[in-house]
């Protein structure tokens, strides 16, 4: 089967850098994705890594190490609006479905 | 206009009632999904459809059924609602290529309460 593990909560201050880790187990692997969800809102896609390394999109970067079954989302220059839940998701296994982690609640403090 | 729409946005119903949640998309995607979100449990896949003639069960399909009426429409039914189906339900769509499958576009969600 597939499973993902990420911290349940992270707190950081405005302007800082925060890293949200995700480890996964899957019998096959296509890629690791990250989604953001504000309270009461719909999840929105942030990034996708299929190959090892760092992908950068503005203030957000995502890293993948397939050999370690590990990835992280890096948020720089934190803003109050970054307070949200962040989900990692992995596609793999025989059914090729996207499976989501339980989410990390990021609280950005002034 | 939103690319993925869901109706209703909120619904309160009673145990034993049949409920249908509807999803429409204008993104032209072949793949559509229904997820359920409970506090602390993330998003769990109920059913998914890779095209109009393809319907597949997800992690938690018991008590649910779906219908893919057209490429743009995918509905979720609760045949006989029970209180533990109280949750936030999301519809999502995606393309079918590598990478594009992982980029899912979510509707605004339906908050369902079963009394």
Interface residues (C-beta under 8 A of the other chain):
Chain A: X8 X30 X31 X33 X35 X41 X42 X43 X44 X45 X48 X50 X87 X89 X91 X95 X96 X97 X98 X99 X100 X101 X102 X103
Chain B: X33 X35 X40 X41 X42 X43 X44 X45 X48 X56 X58 X59 X90 X92 X98 X99 X101 X102 X103 X104 X105 X106 X107 X108 X109
